[in-house]
Amino acid sequence: MEHKLFIDGQWVGQGPLLEVVNKYTGELFAALPQARREDVEAAIDAAARAAPVMADLPSYRRYEILSRAAELIGQRREEFARTIAIEAGKALKFARIEVDRGIGTFTIAAEEAKRMHGETVPLDAIPSGVGYFGFYVRRPVGVIVAISPFNFPLNLVAHKVAPALAAGNTIVLKPASWTPITAVLLCQVLQEAGLPPGALNLIVGPGGTLGEWLVT
């Protein structure tokens, strides 16, 4: 099955195909385009444009999106588990456990989205501060690059993506080239859950090139 990159809410990509093989049989399982330099720049630009949108998204909406994503992963539990098993070479029983952990990660992140707040600080440690207090609020960092390894292609991605979205950030995600299809499924889920375009962008390719472009 041929998939695409996910940039600015659209499934795109014209680069040379990255072939993903079944780790048990060695047969072709899926393929998707490798990101070119212009795809990387488009993903970063999309995340930057979406950053103010995500920053202003009320916490209840972030909660709803992440909760819905957890629900959708649960509905597609077997599809996720079989994809993990095939592309990561993981026993199916352990792949199912990973999916359940991923659901938990999104559920916890959804709850934490409702608790992103600052604190008040009493200033009466000195006489002139009596009767006064300061306060601070937390604001999203902005665009986050998430580069994930192959061995837990759902839950390690979830550990990066879910908390970042809960805090109102946007993301450019580069999963491992060995196991990118699980990340494709996760993007499908978050799109269906109502995540704004550009809040999550998926690019795929070698760490030696894409990783260098991203961290630069």
C-alpha positions in Angstrom: 0.0 0.0 0.0 1.3 3.4 -0.9 1.0 6.3 1.6 1.9 10.0 1.6 3.5 12.5 3.8 1.2 14.7 6.0 1.9 18.4 5.7 -0.4 21.3 6.5 -3.4 18.9 6.8 -2.8 17.4 3.4 -1.4 14.1 2.2 1.4 15.0 -0.2 4.8 13.9 -1.4 6.6 13.4 -4.7 10.0 12.2 -3.6 11.5 8.8 -4.2 9.6 6.0 -2.5 10.8 4.6 0.8 9.9 0.9 0.9 8.8 -0.6 4.2 9.2 -4.4 4.4 7.5 -7.0 6.5 10.1 -7.9 9.0 9.0 -11.5 9.2 8.8 -12.3 5.5 11.0 -9.6 3.9 8.2 -8.8 1.5 7.1 -5.3 0.6 4.5 -4.1 3.1 4.1 -0.4 2.2 5.8 2.6 0.6 5.7 6.3 1.0 7.6 9.3 -0.4 10.9 10.4 1.2 10.8 14.0 2.1 12.8 16.4 0.0 14.3 19.6 1.3 11.3 21.6 0.1 9.0 19.2 1.9 10.9 19.7 5.2 10.7 23.5 4.7 7.0 23.2 3.9 6.4 21.2 7.1 8.2 23.7 9.2 6.4 26.6 7.6 3.0 24.9 8.2 3.8 24.3 11.8 4.9 27.9 12.2 1.6 29.2 10.7 -0.4 26.8 12.9 1.5 27.8 16.1 -0.7 30.8 16.9 -3.9 28.8 16.2 -2.8 26.0 18.5 -1.6 28.5 21.2 -5.1 30.1 21.2 -7.0 26.8 21.2 -8.9 26.5 24.5 -7.8 23.8 26.8 -11.1 22.0 26.6 -10.7 21.7 22.8 -7.2 20.2 23.2 -8.7 17.8 25.7 -11.5 16.9 23.3 -9.1 16.3 20.4 -6.7 14.2 22.4 -9.5 12.2 24.0 -11.1 11.6 20.6 -7.7 10.4 19.3 -7.4 7.9 22.1 -10.9 6.6 21.3 -10.1 6.3 17.6 -6.9 4.4 18.3 -8.9 2.0 20.4 -11.4 1.5 17.6 -8.5 0.7 15.3 -6.5 -1.3 17.9 -6.0 -4.4 15.8 -5.0 -2.4 12.7 -2.4 -0.5 14.8 -1.1 -3.7 16.4 -0.8 -5.6 13.2 1.0 -2.7 11.6 3.5 -2.5 14.5 4.0 -6.2 14.4 4.7 -6.2 10.6 7.0 -3.2 10.3 8.8 -3.5 13.7 9.0 -7.3 13.8 7.3 -7.3 17.2 5.2 -10.2 18.5 1.6 -9.4 18.0 0.8 -9.8 21.7 3.4 -7.2 22.6 2.2 -4.9 19.7 -1.3 -5.0 21.3 0.2 -4.0 24.6 2.0 -1.1 23.0 -1.3 0.1 21.4 -2.9 0.0 24.8 -0.1 2.0 26.2 -0.4 4.5 23.4 -4.1 4.9 24.2 -3.2 5.6 27.8 -0.6 8.2 26.8 -3.1 10.1 24.8 -5.7 9.8 27.6 -3.3 11.2 30.2 -2.2 14.0 27.9 -5.8 14.9 27.3 -6.4 15.3 31.0 -3.2 17.3 31.5 -4.4 19.7 28.7 -6.9 21.0 31.2 -4.3 21.7 33.9 -1.9 23.9 32.0 -1.8 27.0 34.3 0.6 29.3 36.1 0.8 30.2 39.8 0.6 33.2 42.0 3.7 34.3 43.9 3.4 36.2 47.2 5.8 39.2 47.3 5.8 39.9 51.0 9.2 38.5 51.7 10.3 42.1 52.0 8.3 45.0 53.7 7.6 46.8 50.4 6.0 43.7 49.0 3.3 43.4 51.7 -0.1 43.3 50.1 1.2 42.5 46.7 1.6 39.3 44.7 2.9 38.4 41.3 1.7 35.7 38.9 2.8 33.9 35.8 1.1 31.9 33.1 2.4 29.2 30.8 2.5 29.6 27.1 3.4 27.1 24.3 7.0 27.0 23.1 5.8 26.9 19.5 7.2 24.6 16.8 8.7 21.3 18.1 10.7 18.8 16.0 10.1 15.2 17.1 12.5 12.5 15.9 11.5 9.0 17.1 13.2 5.6 17.1 11.9 2.3 15.7 11.4 0.0 18.6 8.1 1.5 19.9 6.7 3.1 16.8 3.4 4.1 18.4 4.1 4.8 22.1 7.4 6.6 21.7 5.8 8.8 19.0 2.8 9.3 21.4 5.1 10.4 24.2 6.4 13.2 22.0 3.2 14.2 20.1 0.5 14.0 22.8 2.1 16.2 25.5 3.2 18.7 22.9 -0.3 19.1 21.6 -1.7 19.2 25.1 0.5 22.2 25.8 -0.6 23.9 22.6 2.5 23.4 20.5 2.8 22.3 16.8 5.0 19.5 15.6 7.1 18.3 12.8 7.4 14.5 13.2 10.1 12.3 11.7 9.6 8.7 12.6 12.2 6.0 12.0 12.5 5.0 8.4 12.0 1.3 9.4 8.7 2.0 11.0 6.9 5.0 9.5 3.5 3.5 8.8 2.3 3.5 12.4 3.0 7.2 12.5 0.9 7.6 9.3 -2.0 5.8 11.0 -1.6 8.2 14.0 -1.8 11.2 11.7 -5.0 9.8 10.2 -6.4 9.5 13.7 -5.5 13.0 14.8 -6.8 14.5 11.6 -10.1 12.7 12.1 -10.1 13.9 15.8 -10.2 17.5 14.6 -6.6 18.6 15.0 -6.1 22.0 13.1 -4.2 21.8 9.8 -0.4 22.2 10.3 -0.5 21.3 14.0 1.1 17.9 13.2 3.3 17.4 10.1 4.8 14.0 9.1 7.9 13.7 7.0 10.0 10.6 6.4 13.5 10.0 5.3 17.1 9.3 6.5 18.2 10.9 9.7 21.5 11.8 8.1 19.8 14.2 5.8 16.3 15.0 7.2 17.6 15.0 10.7 20.3 17.5 9.8 17.9 19.8 8.0 15.5 19.7 10.9 17.9 20.4 13.7 19.5 23.1 11.6 
